[in-house]
């Protein structure tokens, strides 16, 4: 099972945290789990962290505060409903007198601007100011007390969490060396975390970039945290590894639904369905009260037209118009019509991969993963089915009903073999089935292009034109490409502006728009593009073609150079805002704002209209 658990960063605690109480409408064949996570950043504040520096001549404790700040920033932008806390150990101050030298710097709450600012301020303090803020170093601290504090924070949380994790940032790879009592207490507390399904992740910090002082997990943490087959390699770049660990934990892939594949009478295979991609959009604007900035709750009520009587949901019915007559349906009848099949995946048949066409994909694909918790032996059955499909080059056609109130769809389970990096041995492509949504017969549109096809066959490019097109392709071709290379520029712009406003920055963070060709690539391909355009006379047709009415209007105004005539004729409202701005600048006007009506008012006032 270890091989399957590592496919998507899915840990054993994810499979154990099944929302048994949340089955409800999902039916008996599906399960869900909480969507909120809990994370505690535990920072070592002893002398070695305050004195030792990394390759950038930065103390390790400052780097730890910057890491915690990065975690909060990313959580605030990506999953602001998650709860985070920051706990310090080995410092002079404490939150609980019984737990000496353990300070809860920030409680378990949702990330906010004030908390991010606090961590950023601590990361900039010098040694004396930091000592005033958190107290002197306390080498006699017991790390088991710090872990007990984190465990108590999770226990006191009233919100049901899906994942509970502790990120411990330290440079001590052999804690409590020489003190067997504290060492045994720490080992016992780590076992308690495992029993309560709280994951402890050690983020090792190196004092130097040389190989002499590498963090050696084998001295204590390997034997108490990780089994032998899951132990990482030593000697990686620490700062990059630190940020990479934070990234991977912030983007946990959750099971969309857990259900079963019915392979035949009396045979079902429990699986989990995961979304590999999900469109990230700018959050929708919330309505706030103008005076108090409180959230405004919007409610909808339905009234009877004749009597203004308020209608309850039970008073409403659905209707369909058939031959000019309304056919009424009860709410429960509508639900029954949608329940065409039992929840889960039902096998129809196996077909050769040649029958699958790329244009059959009508929606984002999901990924199928075996659920060993629901039934032992699921991994073996799943592996056998996957291997057979790969050997015979076939896919499974199934009907898919994710929930009892969901519409049944037609899907294909495409097998995918595991691929590992030849150098590192790390898994680059996981084994499993891609769940691809397919169209029904009613969804196909029959289009014919007989006349256009004849014109295309008649249009033959000359040999010189083909060479120019080939040269253009060669100039703009790239060796490797993946959608992960391109970030959404709209989302990046929104996040940078939001970060600047929330953290009181003078200017928003700059970012690179990867959806545009870089200046170096433009210069590299400029000559090939010009030759191609000249050969086909594309530039002349695009400049004189139809389609840009605003540009045409702007050229007419520039040629006439008579904004006054337009104003006296009352035609300013038909001009675009850029044209009005240019006219106002030319007349040296100062409108009240750059809105269209203010620009028109300023121009009319200038001419006395």
N, C-alpha and C positions, 0 to 999 in steps of 0.2 A: 504493500500500500504506500510505502514511502515514495516510490516512483510517481504514483498518481498525485500524491499530495503536493509534490513540488511543481506540478505543471503550470499553475497559475498563481503561485504564491499563496495557495490555499492551505491553511494549517489544520491540524486535527481539531483545534478548538472550534473552527468554523462548522465542522460537521456535527459537533456535539451541541452547539447552540442552535437548536431547531425550535422554532416557535410552534410548540404543540398547541398552544391556546389560540393561535391565529389561523387555524385552518378554515373556519367559517365557510365563505362562499367558494373557497378554493377547492373544496371537495376532498374526498378521502385520499385521492392520489397525489396531492400536492401539498407542500409545506413551505412556509416562509420564515424569515428571521428578522430581528430588529435591524433598522437601517442606521442606527446611531452607534458610534464607537466611543470608547474612552481611552485616553492616552495620557500617561504621566511621564514627564521628562525629569529624570533623577540625575542631578549633577553633583559630582565629587568636588568639594571645595577645600580639600586639605592642602598642605604646604606644597607638595609636588605639583599640583595643578596650578598653583599661583606663581610658582617660580620657573618651572620648565616652559620652554617655548617651542613652537613648531618651526618649519622651514621659513615661514614668513615673519619670524621674530615676534610672534604673538603668543602671549601666555595661553596655556591650554584652557584655563577657566574662562577667558574672554572668548575663545573659540567656541566653548560650550554654550555661553549665553547667546552668541550669534546663531548657533545651530538651533537653539530653542526658539529664537526669534523667527528663523526661517520656517520652522515647523508651524508656528502659530499663523504666520502670514499665508502659507499655502493652505492650511486648514480653513482660514477665514475666507479665502477665495474659492476653494474647491468644495469643501463640505463643512459649512459653518454651523451645522447642527450637531457636529461632534463635540464632545467635552474634553477639555485639556486642563492639566494642572502641571505646575513646576515645583519640584521639591529639591531642597539643598541639604546635603549632609556633610559633616566635617567642618561646620561653621560655628561661630561663637553664640549665635542667637538660636532660639528654638521656639516652636509653637506650642508644644506640649511639655510641661516640666518633667513628665515621666520618660519622655524620649529626648534625652539631652543631645544637643548639637545637630538636631534635625529640624529644619525650618520649612514650612509650607509657604513658599513665596507667593504662589498663586493657587487658589482653590480650583476644584474641578468644575469649570464652567465653559460656556461657549467662548471662542476666541474673540477678542475685541481690540480696538485701536489702542486703548490705554495700556493694556497688558503687553502689546507689542512694543510700545514706546518704553515701557519700564525695562524690558529685556535689552532693548537697544541702548538705553542709558547706562545700564550695568556693564554692557560690553565696552563702553567707552571710558569707564572710570579707571583711574590709576590705582596702585596697590593700596595707598593710604585711604583714599575715598571708599574703595570697595570694602576695606576692613571696617570702616565706620558704618557702612550700609548693612553688612551681613555678619559682622563680628570676626574675631580672630580665628585662625585655623585651629581645629581640634582633632589632633591625630588619634586621640583615644576613643573616637566615636565607634559605635558598633554598627556595621552595615546592615545587620539583621534588623536593627531598630528602624533604619530608613525604609527597608522593604516592608516592615510591619506597618509603618505610617502610610505607605502607598496602598497596601492591602486594606487598611481601615478607610481610606478615602473612597475606594471602590465600594466597600461594604455600606458606607453611609449614603451612597448615591441612590436616589429614589427613581432615577430614570433607568429603564431596562435597556441594557447595552448589548450589542451583538459581539463586539470584540473588546477585550480589556488588555492593554499592553503597557509595559514599562520600558522606556528607553533609558538605560543607565550609561552615562558618559563618564568614563574614568580612564586613568592611565595605570591603575594598579591591577596587574595581572595575577598577583598572588596575595589576595587580601588576608589580613590578620596573620601574617607569617610569624610563627613563633608563639601565637596565642591559640592553643588548640580548643579552648572553651568557646571563644568568639567564632572561631572557624567552624566548629560543629553547629553553633547556633545559626550561622549563615546558611550552612548546608541544609539544615532542617527547614528554614524559612523558604528556601528555594523549592523544596519539595512541597511545601504548603501551597505555594503559588501554582505549581503544576496541578495539584488536586483541586484547587478552586478555579482552574481554567483561566489563569492570568499569565500571559506570556511575558517573560523577562528577556529583553534583547540587550546584549552588551555592545555598546558602541566604543571600540577601543581607540584611544588617543595616543599618538606616538610623540615623544618629546623631541625627536629629531627625525630627519628624512633618511638617515643612514640605516644600515641594517643591523647596527650594534645594539640598538635599544628597542627592537620590535616588541610589540605587545604579544606575549606568548600565552594563548588561551589554554594550552595544555597543562599549565601549572595548577589550575583550579577549575576554570569554568567549563572546559570540555567535559570533564567527568561528571559534572553536576547539572549541566544544561542541555547538551547536545549528544545524541547517539553518534556512534563512530561514522556512519554513512552520511551524516548531515553536517560534518565539520568543515568550515571553510578553509581555504588556503591562507597561509601567512605571507606577509611582505607586500601587500597591496598599498597603493597610495591612500593615506588615511583620510585626508580631507575630502577627496573625491568619493571614497567609499562611504564616508559619513553622510554626505549629501545624497548619495545614491540610495542608501538605506532609508533615509527620510522620504525620498520620492516614492520608493516602492511601497512603503507602508501607507502613504497618503492616497494611493490609487488602488486600493484593494478591490478585486473583482468579486462581487457577491453572486450568490446563486439567485437567478431571477425566479426560479420555481423548481421544486423537486417533485418528480413524478415517476411513472414507470412506462417502459416500452413493452407492449403486449406482443410477444413473438408468436404466440399460438395459444390454444386452449390450456389453461392452467400454468402457463409459463410467462413470467413478467420479469423485466430487468429494471431495478430502481436506478435512476440517473438524476443528475442535477443539470439544469440548463443555465448557461452563463452567457451574458452579453459581452462580446469582445469589443464592440464599438458602441458609443452612444454620443449623439450630437450634443456638444457643449454650447449653450447659448447664453447670451447676456441675461441676467435675471430680470424678470418683469418688474416694472415700477409698482410700488405700493402706494395706496391712497392714504394720505395723512391729513389730520385736521389742521387747518391753517393756523389756529391760535395756539394749540397745545402740542402739535407734532405727534399726537397719538395716532395709532393705526385706526383706520375707519373700517368698521365691519359692514359689509354690504349684504342685505337680505332681500330675497325675492318672494313676493306673495302673489297669488293668483286670485282674481275676483270674478264673480259671475257678472256678466255685462248688465243684465236687467236689474238685479237687486243689490249689486255691490257686496254680495255675501262672500266672505273669505272661504276659498276652497281648500280642503285638505288633500294630501296625496291620494287618499283612498277614494276621493270623489272624482278623480280624473281617470279617463280611459284613452286608449290609443285608437286611431281610425285610419283606414286605408280607403282611398277612393277607387272604386271599380265600376266602370260603365256609368259614371256620374252619380253613383250612390256610395254612401259612407258605410263601410263595414267596421263595426266596433269590436274592440278586443279589450279584455281585462289586462291589468298589469301582469298578473301571473301567467296569463296565456301568452303574452309576448315573451316572457322569460322561458316558458316551456318550448316555444318555437326555436329559440336559440340553442337549446340543449339538445343537439342532434346526436352527440356521441358522449361516451364516458370520458372523464378527464384523463389525459395522458396521451401517449403515442401508440397508434395501432398500425402494425406492419401490414402493408398491402402486397408488396412483391419486391423482388430484387431485379434491377435492370442494369445493362452494361453502361459504363461511363460515357460511351459515345452518344447515348441518348440525351445526355445532359448538355444543354446549350447555355452559353453565357447570358443571353437575353431572357432566359427564364427566371432569373433572380429578380424578384419584385420587392424585396425589402432587405433590411440588415440581417445578416446571418447570426446565429447563435452557436454555442459550442456545447457538446454533450460530454458529460463526465460521469463516471460510475459513482454510485452512492453506497459505499460499503457499510455505512452505519445502518441503513434501512434493512439490508439483508446481506449476511455474510456470503461470500462467493460471487458478489456482483462484479468485482474486478476481474476474476477469472473468466466469467461468462462474457463480459464486455471485451476483454482482450482477445478471446477466441473469435468473437463476431467481427471485430476490427481486422484481425489478421486474415480471416477468410475473405472479407470484402476486398482487402488490398491484393491478396493473391489472385483472386478471380476478376479483379478490376471491375467491380460492380458497386452500385449504391442502393440504399434501401429507400423505397417510396412508402411514406406513412401519412396517416391523417393525424393532425395535431390539434388537441384541445387543451390549452394551458390551464384554464380554470372552468368551473362548471357554468359560469355565465358568459364565457367567451365564445366567439364564433370559431367553428372548426375550419382549419386551413389545410392545404396540401403542402407537404414538405418533403425534401430529399435529405437523407443522411449521407453526406459525402465523407468517405474515410480519409484520414490523414495519418501518415506514418511519422514516427518521431525522427527528428534530425538533431544531431549534436555537433557542437563546434569542434573541428578536428584538432585545434590547438589547445583549448582549455578543457574540452570535454563537457562544457556546460550545455544545457538543453536550449536550443534556439527555436525549435518547432515542436510543440507537444503532440503526443498521439491522441487520437479521438475522432469524433464525428462532427462535421460542420452541419448545422441544421439550417437548410436553405429553403426559404418560402417560395412556392411555385404558384403560377396562375392556374385557375380552372379553365375549362373550355370556353366558358362565357366571357372570360376576361380578355381573350385575344381579339385584336382588331385587324381586320383584313384590309390591307392597303395595297393598291396597285400603282405602279409607276411605269407603265408601258411606254408612254410618250417620252418621259424623261430619260428612260433607259435607252431609247433609240438615239436621242440627242447625245447622250454620253458615249455611245458606241461610235457615233460619227466624229466626235471631237477627239482627235489624236494629237498628242503633243509631239513637237519636233525633237530630234535627238539632242540638240543644243539646250532646249528648254528642260529636258529630263536631266541633263548634266547639272544645270543651274539649280534645279530642285534638290538633286542629290547633294550638291555642295552646301546648300542651305541646311539640310538635315545634318550633315556632318559637322557643321559649325555649331549647331545648337544641341547636339546629342550629349547625353550624360551616361556614365557607366553604370552607376547604381542609383536607384530611386525607391522611395517608400513614402506613403502618405504621412508617416511619422516625422518626416523631414520638414513639414509645413505646418506652422502654427496658425491658428485663426487670427488674422490681424484685427478684426473687430473686437474679439474677446481680449486680445492683448492690450489694445488701446483703452478699453473699458477698465481693465484691471490696473493699468498704470495710472490712469486718472483717479480711480477710486483710492489707490494706495497713496497718491500724493495728497489728496484731500484729507484722508483719515489720519495720516501720519504727519501732517503739517509740513510737507516738503515744498520747496520753492518751485521746483519743476517736476513734471512727471517723468518716470523712468523711460529711457529711450529703448526702443526695440527694433528689430530688423524684420521687415515685411518679406517673408520668404515666398509669397505668392507673386512677387514681381521679379523680373530678370535683373540681376545685379548689373551695375555699370560696367564691370569688367567683362561680363558675358555679352553685354550689348555692344561694346567696342570690339569684342572678338568676332562677332557675327555681322557687324554693320555692313561691310563690303558685300558679303554674300546676299544679304537682304536687299540691298540697293540694286544689285545686278538682277535678282529675281523679279523685283517689282518693275524694273525697266523692261525686262524681256516680255512680261505679260501685260504691261501698261496698266497695272492695278492701281497705282497711285493716282493717275489722272481720273479714272472712273470713280474712285472712292471720294476724291475731293469734290467732284462735280456731280455726284449722285444725289439721290433723294434720301431724306431721312432726318436731317438735322435742321429743323425749322428755326430753333433758337439761334443757331449759328448764322443761318441765312438772314434772319432779322437783324442780328448784330452787324453783319457786313453791310446791309442796306443803310443802317444808321451811320456807320463809319464813312461810307461813301458819300452820303448826303451831307454829313457833318452839320446837321441842322436840327438840334434837339429842341430848339425854340418852336419850330414849325410843328413838331410832334406834340409839344405841350399845348400850343394854341388850338390844335385840332382835337385835343382831348384824347390822344392816343397813347399817353404815357403808361396807362395800365396794361397795355398789350406788350410792353417791352419787358425783358427779363431783368432780374435784380442785378446781375453783373453789368448789363448795359447801363442801367440807371446809376450804379455806383461809379462807373467810368465817366459818365456825363457829369455827375456831381463833383468828382475830383477835378475834371477839366474846368468847371466853372468856379472852383475853389469854394464850394459850399460845405457847411457843417450841419448836416441833418441831425435831428434828435437821436436817431438810432440808424442802424443799417437795415431796418425792415423796409419792405417795399413801399408801404403807404407813407412812411416818414420821408423816404427819398423823393417820392412824387410831390409831397407837400413842400419840400425845400426847393425843388426845381420850379414849381408853380409860383411860389413866393418870390423867387428870384426874377421872374419875368412879369411879376405883378398880376398874376392870374388868380 
